[in-house]
Amino acid sequence: AMAAVTRRFTMTQKFHRRRSRRQPYPVRTITTRSQGMASGCFFERLPAEVFDMVLDRLSVLEISVFSMVSKAISRYIVNHISTQTWRNRMILQKLRHCSSPSSPPKEDPATLGHYKALGLLFKRCTLLLPTKDRLKFIYSKFSQVPCFMMEQCTASTGCPFFSSYGVFLQTLIAGWDELECHRVFNFLCDFTNLPRKIELVVTGKPGGSCQRLELQIRGFCRQVLLEPWSSRRDTLFWLTRILQSWPMVSQARLLFILYGPRLPDGSLGWQEQLGAGVAQCSLWDLAKAVILLHSDLEARDWTTDTVLAILEELTVLPQAWHVESVARLLILCGNSLCYSILASKALNGRLFEISRLLVYLILVCEKDGYCMNWSVRMVQQVCQVFLSPSDRWSFIQSVENMFSEVTMEMYEVVMAGNRHEDMETFQSLLNANAHFHTEIVYMFLKKA
């Protein structure tokens, strides 16, 4: 029986497998980047001279894209752009440096586009380096540009390189977090000795021996650090870095250096605000800077009290401003800051200052074409700060008496001289008085 069972399993039919005539499929292999680099890529097998010729044929933007192919190519590109020949051709010669120191700076769109591409190139080829090493490498390539060192720049009213460098820096650090941007600012301060230069101008005589340095600091800070950014939050970050380490008096002075009005010869108009004829447009940049500081909603760096204190310091530089200039700046700063200044003076019982400032606010509304209803509402809001009826009556009397006093002052000036501007201001004050009280009467009758 055992034999029968064994025979049952061993006596099987044998099938002969037919050999297929089709060729076997080719074996597909995957080569990783590290394996490819180990065997040497096409560009690595090129002679160095030929590779340099290839890079010389590419644009800066194309080289920046090429640098991301591999680490080996990126290292070679770093060595290539570190050569003196490449730097002279791509960094120095591409920059249209102002040959005439007295000529105004001109921003060439082609030059700005070139430096934006340079920003991408240095951003991509140093991608794997730590922030500190990236900055050291990048600034070692730009240290040969005289304008970047500021004191070596020959431009007296501004330098076109600052705008080009601002575009470069903005492209380079776009997307970096706040901590890295702090490091960039600290590195810039060390590299350009910016704090020492600021100290010289905020402690020296305004417009004196440091006049040229004032303009260089203004150009460098605005064109390199502040203006390239389209976001107000980014601009506020850099403005805060510039101002924050200084006491309040120095902050106000530095703010004027950065955004104050300039004279036709390019110098800062330190004395312009001491008179009454300052133009509205000349104070607009300064007002926008104050508004930017006040727009810090989180109030981490700039509280309302801090901004008001800076405004108070600002309006006495280098001496007390003419009240009309103060009024014009406050109107440009907006309702909130204007009311805060007036309310602060009201709470401190400074009736004379409030009344005189309100009269000139009304005058500026008349001269600059603002709606007189705005000044009426501002007087109403300030009046609400006084709690008792007697205090409110004293405030109203003070404003009306100040109208008479300022009118007499201007009349005496007109009678003493023969200036057409004084006569126009006097006529504007009479019109302002009439329009202001007309608006008040209309508002009273409307409620009745």
C-alpha positions in Angstrom: 0.0 0.0 0.0 2.9 2.3 0.8 4.4 1.7 -2.6 1.1 2.5 -4.2 0.9 5.8 -2.4 4.4 6.6 -3.3 3.8 5.7 -6.9 0.7 7.9 -6.9 2.7 11.0 -6.1 5.8 10.3 -8.1 4.2 9.2 -11.3 3.3 12.7 -12.5 3.1 13.9 -16.0 6.1 15.9 -17.1 5.4 19.2 -18.9 8.1 20.7 -21.0 8.2 24.6 -20.6 8.4 26.4 -23.9 11.2 28.9 -24.0 9.9 32.3 -25.0 11.5 34.0 -27.9 10.8 37.5 -26.6 13.7 39.5 -25.3 13.6 40.3 -21.5 12.7 43.8 -20.4 15.7 46.0 -19.7 16.4 46.6 -16.1 15.6 50.2 -15.0 17.9 51.7 -12.5 17.7 55.0 -10.5 20.7 57.1 -9.9 20.6 59.3 -6.9 22.1 62.8 -6.8 24.9 61.7 -4.5 25.7 58.8 -6.8 25.7 61.1 -9.8 28.1 63.5 -8.1 30.3 60.7 -7.0 30.8 59.7 -10.6 31.1 63.4 -11.7 28.5 65.4 -13.5 28.9 66.9 -16.9 29.9 70.3 -15.7 32.4 68.9 -13.2 34.2 67.2 -16.1 34.6 70.5 -17.9 37.9 72.3 -17.6 37.7 75.3 -15.2 38.4 77.7 -18.0 35.5 76.4 -20.1 33.2 76.5 -17.0 34.1 80.1 -16.4 33.3 80.9 -20.0 29.9 79.3 -19.6 29.2 81.4 -16.5 30.3 84.5 -18.2 27.7 83.9 -20.9 24.9 83.6 -18.4 23.0 86.5 -16.8 23.1 87.1 -13.1 19.5 85.7 -12.7 20.5 82.6 -14.7 23.5 82.0 -12.6 21.4 82.3 -9.5 19.1 79.5 -10.8 22.1 77.4 -11.9 23.6 77.6 -8.3 20.7 75.5 -7.0 21.5 72.5 -9.2 24.0 70.9 -6.7 26.3 71.7 -3.9 29.4 71.3 -6.1 28.1 73.8 -8.7 27.1 76.2 -5.9 30.6 76.0 -4.4 32.1 76.7 -7.8 29.8 79.6 -8.5 30.7 81.1 -5.1 34.4 80.9 -6.0 33.6 82.4 -9.4 31.7 85.4 -8.1 34.5 85.9 -5.5 37.0 86.8 -8.1 38.1 90.4 -8.5 37.3 90.4 -12.2 33.7 89.3 -11.7 33.2 91.8 -8.9 34.5 94.7 -10.9 32.3 93.8 -13.9 29.1 92.9 -12.1 29.1 95.0 -8.9 31.3 98.1 -9.5 30.9 98.8 -13.2 27.2 98.1 -13.3 26.7 100.8 -10.8 26.2 104.3 -12.2 28.0 106.2 -9.6 27.4 109.9 -9.7 30.4 111.4 -11.3 29.4 115.0 -10.3 29.0 115.3 -6.5 26.5 118.2 -6.9 24.2 116.4 -9.3 21.0 115.0 -7.9 20.8 111.2 -7.5 19.1 109.3 -10.3 17.6 105.9 -10.0 18.1 103.8 -13.1 15.5 101.0 -13.5 18.1 98.8 -15.2 20.6 99.2 -12.4 17.9 98.5 -9.8 16.9 95.4 -11.7 20.5 94.2 -11.9 21.0 94.6 -8.1 17.7 92.8 -7.5 19.1 89.9 -9.5 22.4 90.1 -7.5 20.3 89.8 -4.3 18.7 86.6 -5.6 22.2 85.2 -6.6 23.7 85.8 -3.2 20.6 84.6 -1.5 20.6 81.2 -3.4 24.3 80.5 -3.5 24.7 81.0 0.3 21.5 79.2 1.2 23.2 76.5 3.2 25.4 78.8 5.3 24.5 80.1 8.8 23.2 83.7 8.8 26.4 85.1 10.3 28.6 83.4 7.6 26.2 84.5 4.8 26.5 88.1 5.9 30.2 88.0 6.2 30.6 86.6 2.7 28.2 88.9 1.1 29.5 92.1 2.7 33.0 91.2 1.9 32.1 91.5 -1.8 30.5 94.9 -1.3 33.0 96.5 1.0 35.0 97.7 -2.0 32.1 100.0 -3.0 33.1 103.4 -1.6 29.5 104.6 -1.2 28.6 101.7 1.1 31.2 102.8 3.6 29.4 106.2 3.7 32.3 108.4 4.7 34.1 107.5 1.4 31.1 108.6 -0.7 31.6 111.8 -2.6 28.0 112.6 -3.2 26.8 115.5 -1.1 23.0 115.5 -1.6 22.5 111.7 -2.1 24.0 108.7 -3.7 22.3 106.4 -6.3 24.1 103.4 -4.8 21.9 103.5 -1.7 18.8 102.8 -3.7 20.5 99.9 -5.6 21.8 98.5 -2.3 18.4 98.8 -0.7 16.9 96.7 -3.5 19.7 94.2 -3.1 19.2 93.9 0.7 15.4 93.7 0.4 15.7 90.8 -2.1 18.4 89.1 0.0 16.5 89.0 3.3 13.0 88.7 2.0 11.3 85.9 4.0 13.8 86.0 6.9 12.3 85.9 10.4 12.6 88.8 12.8 15.5 87.4 14.7 17.6 87.1 11.5 16.6 90.6 10.6 17.9 91.8 14.0 21.2 90.1 13.2 21.3 91.8 9.8 20.8 95.2 11.4 23.4 94.6 14.0 25.8 93.4 11.4 25.2 96.5 9.3 25.8 98.7 12.3 29.1 97.1 13.0 30.1 97.1 9.4 29.3 100.7 8.6 29.9 102.1 12.1 26.4 103.6 11.9 25.8 104.1 15.7 28.9 106.3 15.9 27.9 108.4 13.0 24.4 108.9 14.4 25.9 109.9 17.7 27.9 112.6 16.0 24.9 114.2 14.3 22.4 114.0 17.3 24.9 115.5 19.7 26.4 118.2 17.3 24.9 121.5 16.2 22.0 121.0 13.7 23.2 121.9 10.2 26.7 122.7 11.4 29.9 120.8 10.7 28.0 117.5 10.5 25.7 118.7 7.7 27.2 116.3 5.1 27.0 113.4 7.5 23.4 114.2 8.3 22.5 113.8 4.6 24.5 110.6 4.3 22.7 109.1 7.3 19.4 110.2 5.8 20.2 108.7 2.4 21.5 105.4 3.8 18.8 104.8 6.3 15.9 105.8 4.0 17.1 104.2 0.8 18.7 101.1 2.2 16.6 100.2 5.2 13.3 102.0 5.1 12.0 102.8 1.6 12.5 99.4 -0.2 9.7 97.8 1.8 6.2 97.9 0.5 4.8 96.7 3.9 4.3 99.4 6.6 5.0 96.7 9.2 8.4 96.0 7.7 9.2 99.8 7.5 8.1 100.2 11.1 10.4 97.3 12.1 13.5 99.0 10.6 12.6 102.5 11.8 12.2 101.1 15.3 15.7 99.5 15.0 17.2 102.8 14.0 15.5 104.9 16.8 15.0 102.6 19.7 18.5 102.6 21.2 18.6 106.4 21.6 17.0 108.7 24.3 13.8 110.6 23.4 15.5 113.9 22.5 17.9 112.1 20.1 15.0 110.1 18.7 13.2 113.4 17.8 16.3 114.8 16.3 17.1 111.7 14.3 13.5 111.6 13.0 13.9 115.1 11.7 17.2 114.2 10.0 15.5 111.2 8.3 12.2 112.9 7.3 12.6 116.6 7.8 12.1 119.2 5.0 15.0 119.9 2.7 16.1 123.2 1.1 16.5 123.6 -2.7 20.3 123.1 -2.3 19.6 119.7 -0.7 20.5 120.6 2.9 18.1 120.0 5.8 15.8 122.9 6.6 16.4 123.2 10.3 15.3 126.9 10.4 12.3 126.6 8.0 9.8 125.8 10.8 10.8 128.8 12.8 8.8 130.9 10.4 5.1 130.8 9.4 5.5 130.1 5.7 6.5 126.5 5.7 4.9 124.6 2.9 2.5 121.7 3.6 4.3 119.3 1.3 7.6 119.8 3.1 6.2 118.4 6.4 4.4 115.5 4.9 7.2 113.0 5.1 7.7 113.9 8.8 4.0 113.5 9.5 3.9 110.1 7.8 6.8 108.9 10.0 5.0 110.0 13.2 1.8 108.3 12.0 3.8 105.1 11.3 5.1 105.1 14.9 1.6 105.7 16.2 0.2 102.8 14.1 2.0 100.2 16.3 -1.3 98.6 17.4 0.4 96.2 19.8 2.1 99.1 21.4 5.2 97.0 22.0 7.7 99.8 21.2 5.7 103.0 20.6 2.9 103.9 23.0 0.7 107.0 22.5 2.5 108.8 25.3 5.9 108.1 23.8 4.8 109.4 20.3 3.4 112.5 21.9 6.6 113.2 23.8 8.6 112.8 20.6 6.2 115.2 18.9 6.8 117.8 21.7 10.5 117.4 21.3 10.3 117.6 17.6 8.6 121.0 17.5 11.3 122.7 19.5 14.2 121.6 17.2 16.5 123.5 16.9 14.3 126.2 18.6 10.6 126.5 19.2 8.7 126.3 15.9 6.3 128.9 14.8 2.8 128.0 16.0 1.5 127.8 12.4 4.2 125.2 11.5 3.2 123.2 14.6 -0.5 123.4 13.6 0.2 122.3 10.0 2.2 119.3 11.2 -0.6 118.3 13.7 -3.2 118.4 11.0 -1.1 116.2 8.7 -0.6 113.8 11.6 -4.4 113.1 11.7 -7.3 113.5 14.1 -6.1 111.1 16.8 -2.7 112.6 17.4 -3.9 116.2 17.0 -6.7 115.6 19.6 -4.2 113.8 21.9 -1.8 116.7 21.9 -4.6 119.2 22.6 -6.2 117.0 25.3 -2.9 116.5 27.0 -2.4 120.3 27.2 -6.0 120.7 28.5 -5.5 118.2 31.3 -2.4 120.1 32.4 -4.2 123.4 32.4 -2.2 125.0 29.6 -5.1 127.2 28.3 -2.9 129.7 26.7 -1.1 127.1 24.6 -4.3 125.3 23.6 -6.0 128.6 22.6 -3.1 129.8 20.5 -2.7 126.4 18.8 -6.4 126.2 18.0 -6.4 129.6 16.4 -3.6 128.6 14.2 -5.2 125.3 13.4 -8.3 127.3 12.2 -6.0 129.5 10.2 -4.2 126.6 8.5 -7.6 125.1 7.6 -8.4 128.3 5.8 -5.1 128.7 4.1 -4.6 125.0 3.0 -8.2 124.4 2.0 -9.4 122.1 4.8 -13.0 121.9 5.8 -13.7 124.3 8.6 -16.2 121.9 10.1 -13.2 119.8 11.1 -11.8 122.6 13.3 -15.2 123.2 14.9 -15.5 119.5 15.8 -11.9 119.5 17.2 -12.8 122.5 19.5 -15.9 120.6 20.6 -13.9 117.5 21.5 -11.3 119.5 23.5 -14.1 121.3 25.3 -15.4 117.9 26.6 -12.1 117.4 28.4 -13.1 120.1 30.8 -15.5 118.6 33.3 -17.0 121.7 35.0 -19.1 124.4 33.2 -16.9 127.1 34.6 -13.8 125.4 33.1 -15.5 125.1 29.7 -16.5 128.8 29.8 -12.9 129.8 30.6 -11.7 127.7 27.7 -14.2 129.3 25.2 -13.3 132.8 26.5 -9.6 132.0 26.1 -10.0 130.9 22.5 -12.0 134.0 21.6 -9.6 136.3 23.3 -6.7 134.6 21.5 -8.5 135.3 18.2 -8.4 139.0 19.0 -4.8 138.9 20.2 -3.5 137.1 17.1 -5.4 139.4 14.8 -3.9 142.5 16.5 -0.4 140.9 16.3 -0.8 140.3 12.5 -2.2 143.8 12.0 0.8 145.4 13.6 3.1 143.3 11.5 1.3 144.3 8.3 1.4 148.0 9.3 5.1 147.8 10.2 6.2 146.3 6.9 5.4 146.1 3.3 5.4 142.3 2.8 2.8 140.8 0.5 2.9 137.5 2.4 2.0 139.2 5.7 -1.1 140.9 4.1 -2.2 137.6 2.7 -1.9 135.8 6.1 -3.8 138.6 7.7 -6.7 138.4 5.2 -6.7 134.6 5.7 -7.0 135.0 9.4 -10.0 137.4 9.0 -11.7 134.9 6.6 -10.9 132.0 9.0 -12.5 133.8 11.9 -15.6 134.5 9.9 -15.9 130.9 8.5 -15.2 129.3 11.8 -17.9 131.3 13.6 -20.3 130.8 10.8 -19.9 127.0 11.1 -20.5 127.2 14.8 -23.7 129.3 14.4 -24.9 126.9 11.7 -24.3 123.9 13.9 -26.1 125.6 16.8 -29.2 126.5 14.7 -29.2 123.1 13.2 -29.6 121.5 16.6 -32.2 124.0 17.6 
